[in-house]
Amino acid sequence: MIPLAERVRPKSLDEFIGQEHILGKNKALRKLLEQKKLFSIIFWGPPGSGKTTLAKIIAKIVETDFYQISAVSSGVKEIREIIQIAEKNFEVGKSTILFIDEIHRFNKAQQDSLLHSIESGQLILIGATTENPSFEVISPLLSRCKIYVLKPHSESELKRILHQALEKDEYLKKMNFQYIDEDFLIQISNGDARILLSTFEIAIELAKSKGEPLNIDKDIIAEVAQSKKIDYDKFGEEHYNLISAFIKSIRGSDPDAAVYYLARMLEGGEDPLFIARRMIILAAEDIGNASPNALVIAVSAFQACHFIGMPEARIILSQCATYLASQPKSNAAYLAIESAINDVRKLPNYPVPLHLRNAPTKLMKDLNYGKDYKYAHDFTEHFVLENYLPEELKFKQYYFPTDYGQEKTIKERLANWWKGKKKY
């Protein structure tokens, strides 16, 4: 039997549910399609958001030849064959649509092979991708296509899709349902209409073994689903979105958000050592001397994760993330090195002051290398007021400690030592 998701696939824009931001009344895409105006498009959105369905609906609206391939299993040979057909169609005034599913999986040469036909108007491309086309699709191809972003289906949209299937599918209309746990079914679908319908279809078969009327309860749905779909690609855009949100949550001192994004990454199969390495960087960049132990704990967490591995490493990562999020923040050390590097790159290499130079030979000593150097440990508080920068930079300051955490104590100590010579 044809799968339910295919049997109930919408055949027109009126049947299509969702994506109102591009298909709603008076929206540009809908108006153009109603006028049967055609152009190359890339649909970017998560699985089950309607990319393939929209491509087929568009082909039906404009009444043109429609060819569908997958970038996973097709190559330049298949593209050339379709281009040859498109060229013949073009000569007699007929349009040709090539729908490429997962277009982001095509390499540069495969994408290049499409350019001339699209530019000349011989071929209309509709691409579908779950990955950010800015990263995965070559610029010349992007410039020839209009990008439309599709969103995951909302819970209300998924409910409408389910009800539409129950009302229109001939096989489902014959079923005697006692109960359907729609809320749980929608929850585990995670915005994906295909998962919704596929899970429901298999759940029906399981329920039938127990006799009618059919009881599609939470236990049956959970047995089919096994676990909630995790929307995560370790090599795609979501990888960068989640680690970005994780780091920014720690920087923003929100341990709850940090743990949430940590869980998302771990459940998606992210390498725990990648997460631990990022926390080491954050400990120095965003916490610094406001809480110096942050770096120690982050490094320890990395080592512990390396020794222990998953699943127990999740506990270590959680401890580290919540600790870092809860600490006072300072990026003064980060700003200091950035400012110093900027000076090193744009200014001359000023000579090191003579009193700071190493003097391992008699000649160097004769040239006053190391002369008048004051050994700090010979002075009170192991400090002596001295100039350590090149003469041209002797009034320059890079490190400006904050008034937060332990850095406040550092600031007070430096202010006492340098007695107005620096701005502490």
N, C-alpha and C positions, 0 to 999 in steps of 0.2 A: 504494500500500500504506500502511496505517496505520503511523506511526512506531513504532519498537521501544519507546521510552519509554512510549507509550500502550498498546501491546499487552500489555506486562508490568506495567502499573500494578496494584498490589495491590488486591484487592477486599475484604479483611477485615483486622482487626487482627492476626490470626495470620500473614498474609502480609507485613504491613508490617515493614520492617527499620529499626531505629534509633529514636532519641528515647526510649530506655528510661527516662530521668529523668521522663517524664510518662506513658508507656504501659506501663511494666513492671508486673509482678505487684504487686498491692496499691497501685499508684499511683492518686491521686485521679481523674484523668481517665478512666483505664481502668475503674475501679470504677463511675463514674457512667454511662459508656457501656454497660457490661454491664447496668446497671439501666434502661437506655433513658431516662435523665434528660437533658433537653436544656436548654441555656442559651446565651446569646450568647458568642462566643469571638473573640479576635483571636490569630492565630498570627503571631508575629514571628520571622523566621529568614532565613538566606541563601537564594539561589536553589537549587533542587534538593534542599531538605531535607525535602520531603514535605507542604507546606502544602495544596496542592490535593488531593492524594491523601487526606489525612486528612479533609478536608471531605467528600469523596465517600463515604468509608467511614462517617463519622458519619451522613450522610443515609440510607445503606443500613441501618445498624443500627437507627435509630429509625423507619424506614419512613415517610418523610414526603416532601412535595413539595420538590424541590430546584431552585433557579434559580441559575445562575452568570453573572456579568457581570464585565467588567474595567473598572476605574476609568479606564483610558486611553481607552476608546472609548465608554463609557456615561455617561449623565447623569441628571438628575432625572426626565426623562420615563420612562425605563426603570424607575427605582426606583418611581415612582407606579403604573405598570402592575402591577408585582409586588406592591406593597402592596395593591392592590385585590383581587388573587387571594388574598392572605394573609387579608384581612378576611373573604372568603366562606368560606375554609377554616376560619377560627376559629369562625365561627358554627355549623359542623357538627362542631366538636371535633377538627379536623385541624390539624396543625402545618405551618408553611412555613419552609424554610431559604433564606436568600439568601446566597450566597457571593460576596464581592466581592474579586477579586484586585487587588493593588496599591492597597489602600484608602487608602494615604497620599497618593495622587494626587487624591483627591476634595477639593474646596475646602470651606470651612466651610458654605456653603449646602447643598451636596450631602450633607454629613454630617448637618446639622441635619434634613434631610428624613426621616431614619431614626428619629429619637428617639422620636416618639410611638408608632409601631408596635412598637418594641422594648420600650418602657416598659409598654405595654398587654399585651404577650405575644402579639400577633398575628403577629409576625415574629421569627424567630430569625436573628440575624446571625452569620455566620462570615467574618471579615475576614482577609486575608493581606497581610503587609507585610514588606519587606526593610529598612524604616527604623524607627528607634526610635519607637514609637507615642506616647511622651511628647511628642515634638516635632511629630508629624505628624497626630495624631488629637485631635479636640477633647475637652476634659475631660468634658462631659456624656456623650459616647459611651463614653469610657474607663470611666466609673463604672458603666456598664450592662453591661460586658463583662469576662470573665475573660481575662487575658493569659497566654498560654503561649509561652515562648521555645524555639524549635527550634534545634538545633545542627547545624553541618556534619557530614556523615557521616564517621565514622572510616575509616581504610584497611581495617580488617577488615570493617566494614559494607558498604563499596563492593564488596569482594570477594564477599561473600555476595549482594549485589544482582546482580552480574555472573553468578555461578553459578546463581542462581535463574532469570535470563533464559535461560541456556543450557539449563537443564533443562526449562523450562516453555513456551518459545516454539516453536510448531510449525515456523516457518520456520528458526530456528536449529538445531533438532534434525536437520534435513536436511543441514546443512553438514558438510563433512569438514575439520576443523581440524588442521593439523600443529603449529602453535605460536601461542600468544597471549601477548604480553608484558604480563601482567596488572599487574605492578608499575608499569611506565611509564604504562600506561593509567590506573591509579588515581592516580598522581602528578599527571598533568596535569589530572585532573578536579577537584582542589582541593576535595574534599568535596561536590561537586555530582553527584547521581545522574543528573540529566538530561544533563549533559555527558558523563558516563561512557557512558551508553547511546547517545547520539547519535553520539559520536566512534567508538564500537565499530561502530555500524551502517554508517557511511560507510567506515570502514576495511575492512570486509568487502567492500564493493563495489569498492574499489580493489584489494584482494587477489585478487578473482575474475578481474580482467583478466589476471592472471599465471597463472591456472590453479589447479586443485586438486592436492593438499590445500592449504588456505588457510594462509598464513603471515602472521599479524598481528604483525609485528615493530615495533621501535621506529621505524624509518624511515617506515613507512606511517602509524603513529599520529601521528608528528610532522608529517607532511605534512598530515594532516587537522586537527590541532589548531593548527598554525602557531606558536602560543606559548601558554604556560601562562596560564590565566585569572587575571586580576588582580582580586581582590575589593576594589574601591575605588570610592567615589562621592564626587566632589569637593564635592557639596552635601549629603551625608548624614552619618550618625553616624560611619562609618568614617573620613571626612575628619578629624573632631575627635579620634577615638581615636588615629590615627596621628601627627598633629602633636603631640598630648599626649605620646605615648610617645617621640617624637623629642626634644622639649624636655626631658623628664624624664631621658632617657638622657644628654644633654649635661650637665645639671645634676648628675647622679649620676656624672659623669666616666667614662662607658663609651663610648669612641669606636666600638667594634664594634657595639653596639646602635644607636648614633646612625646609623651608616652603613647598617645593615640597614633601619631605618625610613625613612631617606632614599631608599633604593632602592625600597622599597614605594611611596612617594608618587610618585616620578618615573615608575616603570613604570605607575602608575595614571593618569598624565597630569596630575599636580598642577602648578600654576604655579610655576616655580622662584623667581620673585620673591616669592611668598607665603612660601616657606620661608626665603628670605634675609632678609626683613623680620623674621620671628620670631627669627632668630638675632641680629639687631641688638638687639632688645629684651632677649634673654637675656644678651647680652654686658654690658649695663649693669646689668641686674637681678640676675644670678646670679654674675657674675665681678667686675664693677666695678673698683675700684682695686687688687684683688689682682693683676690683670694688665691695666693700662690699654690695652695694645695690642689687646686682644680686641675692643674697640669699633671701633678703626681697621680691623682686619682684616675684621670683619663688614660694615662700611659699604663697604669696598673690594670685598668679595665680591658685595654687592648691585649695585654699579655695574658690575662685571665681567660679571655674569650679564645685566644689562640690555644691555650692549654686544655680548656674544657670542651669547647665546641657546642653546637646546638643539640638539644633544645635548652640546656641549662644556661647557655650564654645569654639568653634573653633576660634573665634575672640580673646578671652583671650589667648589661647594657641599660636596663631600667634604673638600677641604682645610680649609675654614672650620669644618665640623662637627667634624672630628677635632682641630683646633687648640683650639677652644673646650672640647671635652670634656676635653682634656689639661691645661687651665690650672687653677691654684689658684682656689678659689671664695670669693666674699664677696657677701653681699646687704646689706652695711652702708649703701651709698648708697641703695638702695631703701628700707630701713627708716628712714633719716634723713628722706627726703622724705615718707614716709607719716606719720611722727610729727609732722613740722612742719605738714603739711596738717591733721592732726587738731586741733592747737592753734589754727591759724588759724580753723578752722570753729567751734570751741566757745568760744574766748576772745575778749575784746574786741580791737579793733584798737588796740593800745597805740601811743602816739606814738613816732616815731623819735627817739633821743637827739639833742639839739641839736647836739652836735659832729660828728654825721654828716650833718646836713642840708645841702642845696645852698643857697648864698646868692648868687644872681645879681643881686639888687637891694640898694640901700642900706638899705631898710626891713628886709629880712631880716638883713642884717649887724647893724643896730641891735638886732634882737631876739635877737642872739647865735647866729644860725644859723651853723654851721661853726666857732664859736669853740673854741679849744683842741684842734682836730683835729690829731692827730699823724700826719705823713706817714711811713708805714712805711719807705720807702726811705732816710730820713735816719738810720736806726738800724742797729746791728750786726745782721748776718744778715737785714737788711730786715724786721725784726720788732720790734714794740713791744707790751708788755703793755697792753691796752686793752679796754674793754667796748664791744662792737658791737651787742649786743641791747638791746631796750627794757628799762628799769629793772626792770620787773615780771618779766622773764625772764632776768635777767643770769646766773643760775646754771643755766639750762637747757642741756642738751646733747642733740643729735639724732644726731650722727654718732659711732659707736663703731667705729673700724677694727679689723679682726681681726689675728691674728698670722700670716696666710697670704700668701705671695707678696710682691709689692711693697707691699702694704698694711701689712705689718709695719714696713717702713722709714718709711712715712707715720706710723704710730702712734708710733714712737720720736721722730720729728721734732716732732710735735705735743706730745708729753709734755715734751720738752726746752723748747719755747717757752713752754708755758702753766704749767709748773712747779707742778703740783698744783692749779691753778685748775679744771682739768677732769679727768675720769676716763679718762685714756689709759694 
